[in-house]
């Protein structure tokens, strides 16, 4: 599309100074908006947040955060260190590697290497949150998910959809049927998907209730 330059009348010096000040103040205000939101962590939980990605949520304090990266080489450096610290994380680290390349913004995992939480952010082609959920459910079926249910919920104080299902997950102990909970939110043309897998229901609920988005 060509750039169209419209004629503007000349601005007087005082007016120009005011305009410049407004631009500076506007830039400063925008810069202030780049901080992560705040949230409250229940007892036994720790707040994790990101200024860059604009989120905050609480996870069980003993869980390990896995730094995600779109660059596999960068991810592998951190993953190797985590794998040495806890060999049980081997399988989940393979999932995290893929997640980082697919829009993953956050991931944390329990010491057992099974229970985990992740947050993804994407700009979907679907126009409604229900369309996103429908497409995701079809994908879950391709991965042999069972016991799939959906219901209205809230996330970040906004209307969302909660999906529960059971998925066969590869672990160091073989394939384990794992119960998972996902919350779907569509806001500002971005799809936020919060997934908690292999954790008790009260843990999944506490994490979802704590999530705040900028």
C-alpha positions as a Markdown table, in Angstrom:
| # | Residue | x | y | z |
|---|---|---|---|---|
| 1 | Unk | 0.0 | 0.0 | 0.0 |
| 2 | Unk | 1.5 | 3.4 | -0.9 |
| 3 | Unk | 2.2 | 5.9 | 1.8 |
| 4 | Unk | 0.0 | 9.0 | 1.5 |
| 5 | Unk | 1.5 | 12.2 | 3.0 |
| 6 | Unk | -1.2 | 14.7 | 3.9 |
| 7 | Unk | -0.5 | 18.5 | 4.1 |
| 8 | Unk | -0.2 | 20.0 | 7.5 |
| 9 | Unk | -0.3 | 23.7 | 8.4 |
| 10 | Unk | 2.9 | 25.1 | 10.1 |
| 11 | Unk | 2.9 | 24.9 | 13.9 |
| 12 | Unk | 4.0 | 27.9 | 16.0 |
| 13 | Unk | 7.1 | 27.4 | 18.3 |
| 14 | Unk | 5.1 | 27.3 | 21.6 |
| 15 | Unk | 2.6 | 24.9 | 20.1 |
| 16 | Unk | 5.4 | 22.8 | 18.8 |
| 17 | Unk | 7.0 | 22.7 | 22.2 |
| 18 | Unk | 3.7 | 21.5 | 23.8 |
| 19 | Unk | 3.3 | 18.9 | 21.1 |
| 20 | Unk | 6.9 | 17.7 | 21.7 |
| 21 | Unk | 6.2 | 17.4 | 25.5 |
| 22 | Unk | 3.1 | 15.4 | 24.9 |
| 23 | Unk | 5.0 | 13.0 | 22.7 |
| 24 | Unk | 7.6 | 12.6 | 25.4 |
| 25 | Unk | 5.0 | 12.0 | 28.1 |
| 26 | Unk | 3.2 | 9.6 | 25.8 |
| 27 | Unk | 6.4 | 7.6 | 25.2 |
| 28 | Unk | 7.1 | 7.5 | 28.9 |
| 29 | Unk | 3.6 | 6.3 | 29.7 |
| 30 | Unk | 3.9 | 3.5 | 27.1 |
| 31 | Unk | 7.3 | 2.5 | 28.6 |
| 32 | Unk | 5.6 | 2.2 | 32.0 |
| 33 | Unk | 3.0 | -0.2 | 30.6 |
| 34 | Unk | 5.7 | -2.7 | 29.7 |
| 35 | Unk | 6.0 | -3.9 | 33.3 |
| 36 | Unk | 4.5 | -7.3 | 34.2 |
| 37 | Unk | 1.2 | -7.2 | 36.1 |
| 38 | Unk | 1.1 | -8.2 | 39.7 |
| 39 | Unk | -0.7 | -11.2 | 41.3 |
| 40 | Unk | -1.0 | -12.9 | 44.7 |
| 41 | Unk | 0.6 | -16.2 | 45.5 |
| 42 | Unk | -1.2 | -18.6 | 47.9 |
| 43 | Unk | 0.7 | -20.2 | 50.6 |
| 44 | Unk | 3.2 | -22.7 | 49.2 |
| 45 | Unk | 3.3 | -20.9 | 45.8 |
| 46 | Unk | 5.7 | -18.5 | 44.2 |
| 47 | Unk | 4.9 | -15.7 | 41.7 |
| 48 | Unk | 6.6 | -16.0 | 38.3 |
| 49 | Unk | 6.4 | -13.1 | 35.9 |
| 50 | Unk | 7.7 | -11.6 | 32.7 |
| 51 | Unk | 8.0 | -7.9 | 31.8 |
| 52 | Unk | 8.6 | -8.8 | 28.2 |
| 53 | Unk | 5.7 | -11.1 | 27.8 |
| 54 | Unk | 3.4 | -9.2 | 30.1 |
| 55 | Unk | 2.1 | -11.9 | 32.5 |
| 56 | Unk | 2.3 | -13.0 | 36.1 |
| 57 | Unk | 1.1 | -16.3 | 37.7 |
| 58 | Unk | 1.7 | -18.3 | 40.8 |
| 59 | Unk | 3.1 | -21.9 | 40.7 |
| 60 | Unk | 4.0 | -24.3 | 43.5 |
| 61 | Unk | 7.2 | -23.2 | 45.1 |
| 62 | Unk | 9.0 | -26.5 | 44.6 |
| 63 | Unk | 8.4 | -26.5 | 40.8 |
| 64 | Unk | 11.2 | -25.7 | 38.5 |
| 65 | Unk | 10.8 | -23.0 | 35.8 |
| 66 | Unk | 12.1 | -24.1 | 32.4 |
| 67 | Unk | 13.4 | -21.2 | 30.3 |
| 68 | Unk | 11.8 | -21.5 | 26.8 |
| 69 | Unk | 13.4 | -20.3 | 23.7 |
| 70 | Unk | 12.5 | -20.2 | 20.0 |
| 71 | Unk | 16.2 | -21.0 | 19.3 |
| 72 | Unk | 16.8 | -24.8 | 19.9 |
| 73 | Unk | 20.5 | -24.3 | 20.5 |
| 74 | Unk | 19.9 | -21.7 | 23.3 |
| 75 | Unk | 17.3 | -24.0 | 24.9 |
| 76 | Unk | 19.6 | -27.0 | 24.9 |
| 77 | Unk | 22.2 | -25.2 | 26.9 |
| 78 | Unk | 19.8 | -24.6 | 29.8 |
| 79 | Unk | 18.1 | -28.0 | 29.3 |
| 80 | Unk | 21.3 | -29.9 | 29.7 |
| 81 | Unk | 22.0 | -28.3 | 33.1 |
| 82 | Unk | 18.4 | -29.0 | 34.3 |
| 83 | Unk | 18.6 | -32.6 | 33.1 |
| 84 | Unk | 21.8 | -33.1 | 35.1 |
| 85 | Unk | 20.2 | -31.6 | 38.2 |
| 86 | Unk | 17.1 | -33.8 | 37.9 |
| 87 | Unk | 17.2 | -36.8 | 35.4 |
| 88 | Unk | 13.4 | -37.1 | 35.8 |
| 89 | Unk | 13.0 | -33.9 | 33.7 |
| 90 | Unk | 14.3 | -35.6 | 30.6 |
| 91 | Unk | 11.0 | -36.3 | 28.9 |
| 92 | Unk | 9.4 | -33.0 | 29.8 |
| 93 | Unk | 12.4 | -31.1 | 28.5 |
| 94 | Unk | 11.8 | -32.7 | 25.1 |
| 95 | Unk | 8.3 | -31.3 | 25.2 |
| 96 | Unk | 9.6 | -27.9 | 26.4 |
| 97 | Unk | 12.0 | -27.7 | 23.4 |
| 98 | Unk | 9.1 | -28.1 | 21.0 |
| 99 | Unk | 6.9 | -25.7 | 23.1 |
| 100 | Unk | 9.4 | -22.9 | 22.9 |
| 101 | Unk | 9.4 | -23.1 | 19.1 |
| 102 | Unk | 5.6 | -23.0 | 19.0 |
| 103 | Unk | 4.7 | -19.9 | 20.9 |
| 104 | Unk | 5.4 | -21.1 | 24.5 |
| 105 | Unk | 6.0 | -18.2 | 26.9 |
| 106 | Unk | 6.3 | -20.0 | 30.2 |
| 107 | Unk | 6.7 | -23.5 | 31.6 |
| 108 | Unk | 7.3 | -24.9 | 35.1 |
| 109 | Unk | 7.5 | -28.5 | 36.1 |
| 110 | Unk | 7.3 | -30.5 | 39.4 |
| 111 | Unk | 10.2 | -32.6 | 40.6 |
| 112 | Unk | 8.5 | -35.8 | 39.4 |
| 113 | Unk | 8.9 | -34.5 | 35.8 |
| 114 | Unk | 5.2 | -35.1 | 35.1 |
| 115 | Unk | 3.0 | -32.4 | 36.6 |
| 116 | Unk | 3.6 | -29.1 | 34.8 |
| 117 | Unk | 2.1 | -25.8 | 33.6 |
| 118 | Unk | 2.7 | -23.9 | 30.4 |
| 119 | Unk | 1.4 | -20.7 | 28.9 |
| 120 | Unk | 1.3 | -20.1 | 25.1 |
| 121 | Unk | 0.3 | -16.9 | 23.2 |
| 122 | Unk | -0.5 | -16.9 | 19.6 |
| 123 | Unk | -2.3 | -14.9 | 16.9 |
| 124 | Unk | -4.9 | -17.4 | 15.6 |
| 125 | Unk | -6.7 | -17.4 | 12.3 |
| 126 | Unk | -9.9 | -18.2 | 14.3 |
| 127 | Unk | -12.2 | -15.3 | 15.1 |
| 128 | Unk | -13.7 | -16.6 | 18.4 |
| 129 | Unk | -12.5 | -18.4 | 21.4 |
| 130 | Unk | -15.0 | -21.2 | 20.6 |
| 131 | Unk | -13.5 | -21.7 | 17.2 |
| 132 | Unk | -10.1 | -22.0 | 18.8 |
| 133 | Unk | -11.3 | -24.6 | 21.3 |
| 134 | Unk | -13.0 | -26.6 | 18.5 |
| 135 | Unk | -9.9 | -26.7 | 16.5 |
| 136 | Unk | -7.8 | -27.7 | 19.6 |
| 137 | Unk | -10.1 | -30.5 | 20.5 |
| 138 | Unk | -9.8 | -31.9 | 17.0 |
| 139 | Unk | -6.0 | -31.8 | 17.5 |
| 140 | Unk | -6.3 | -33.5 | 20.9 |
| 141 | Unk | -8.3 | -36.3 | 19.4 |
| 142 | Unk | -5.5 | -36.9 | 16.9 |
| 143 | Unk | -3.2 | -37.5 | 19.9 |
| 144 | Unk | -5.7 | -40.0 | 21.4 |
| 145 | Unk | -7.1 | -37.7 | 24.1 |
| 146 | Unk | -10.1 | -39.0 | 25.9 |
| 147 | Unk | -12.7 | -37.7 | 28.5 |
| 148 | Unk | -12.8 | -34.4 | 26.7 |
| 149 | Unk | -15.1 | -31.8 | 28.2 |
| 150 | Unk | -15.5 | -28.0 | 27.9 |
| 151 | Unk | -17.3 | -25.4 | 30.0 |
| 152 | Unk | -17.4 | -21.6 | 30.4 |
| 153 | Unk | -14.8 | -20.2 | 32.8 |
| 154 | Unk | -12.9 | -17.0 | 33.4 |
| 155 | Unk | -9.2 | -16.2 | 32.9 |
| 156 | Unk | -7.6 | -12.9 | 33.9 |
| 157 | Unk | -11.1 | -11.8 | 34.9 |
| 158 | Unk | -12.4 | -12.3 | 31.3 |
| 159 | Unk | -14.8 | -14.9 | 29.8 |
| 160 | Unk | -12.9 | -18.0 | 28.8 |
| 161 | Unk | -13.4 | -21.7 | 28.1 |
| 162 | Unk | -12.1 | -24.5 | 30.3 |
| 163 | Unk | -11.3 | -27.8 | 28.6 |
| 164 | Unk | -10.4 | -31.0 | 30.5 |
| 165 | Unk | -9.1 | -34.2 | 29.0 |
| 166 | Unk | -6.9 | -37.2 | 29.5 |
| 167 | Unk | -3.8 | -37.6 | 27.3 |
| 168 | Unk | -1.3 | -40.4 | 27.1 |
| 169 | Unk | 2.1 | -38.7 | 27.9 |
| 170 | Unk | 5.5 | -40.2 | 27.4 |
| 171 | Unk | 7.5 | -40.2 | 30.6 |
| 172 | Unk | 10.6 | -42.0 | 31.9 |
| 173 | Unk | 8.3 | -44.7 | 33.2 |
| 174 | Unk | 6.6 | -45.2 | 29.9 |
| 175 | Unk | 3.3 | -43.9 | 28.6 |
| 176 | Unk | 1.2 | -42.5 | 31.4 |
| 177 | Unk | -2.5 | -41.4 | 31.1 |
| 178 | Unk | -2.4 | -37.8 | 32.3 |
| 179 | Unk | -5.3 | -35.5 | 33.2 |
| 180 | Unk | -4.9 | -32.0 | 31.9 |
| 181 | Unk | -6.8 | -28.7 | 32.2 |
| 182 | Unk | -6.7 | -25.9 | 29.7 |
| 183 | Unk | -8.1 | -22.4 | 29.8 |
| 184 | Unk | -8.6 | -20.6 | 26.5 |
| 185 | Unk | -8.9 | -16.8 | 26.3 |
| 186 | Unk | -9.0 | -14.6 | 23.2 |
| 187 | Unk | -8.1 | -11.0 | 23.8 |
| 188 | Unk | -6.8 | -8.3 | 21.5 |
| 189 | Unk | -6.7 | -10.9 | 18.7 |
| 190 | Unk | -4.3 | -13.0 | 20.8 |
| 191 | Unk | -5.1 | -16.5 | 22.0 |
| 192 | Unk | -3.9 | -17.3 | 25.5 |
| 193 | Unk | -3.8 | -21.0 | 26.4 |
| 194 | Unk | -2.9 | -22.0 | 30.0 |
| 195 | Unk | -2.3 | -25.7 | 30.4 |
| 196 | Unk | -1.9 | -27.6 | 33.7 |
| 197 | Unk | -1.1 | -31.3 | 33.4 |
| 198 | Unk | -0.7 | -34.1 | 35.9 |
| 199 | Unk | -1.5 | -31.9 | 38.9 |
| 200 | Unk | -4.3 | -32.1 | 41.4 |
| 201 | Unk | -7.4 | -30.1 | 40.6 |
| 202 | Unk | -6.8 | -27.6 | 43.3 |
| 203 | Unk | -3.4 | -26.8 | 42.0 |
| 204 | Unk | -4.7 | -26.3 | 38.5 |
| 205 | Unk | -7.4 | -24.0 | 39.8 |
| 206 | Unk | -5.0 | -22.0 | 42.0 |
| 207 | Unk | -2.7 | -21.4 | 39.0 |
| 208 | Unk | -5.5 | -20.4 | 36.7 |
| 209 | Unk | -7.0 | -18.0 | 39.3 |
| 210 | Unk | -3.6 | -16.3 | 39.8 |
| 211 | Unk | -2.9 | -15.6 | 36.1 |
| 212 | Unk | -2.7 | -11.9 | 35.2 |
| 213 | Unk | -2.1 | -10.5 | 31.8 |
| 214 | Unk | -1.0 | -7.0 | 30.8 |
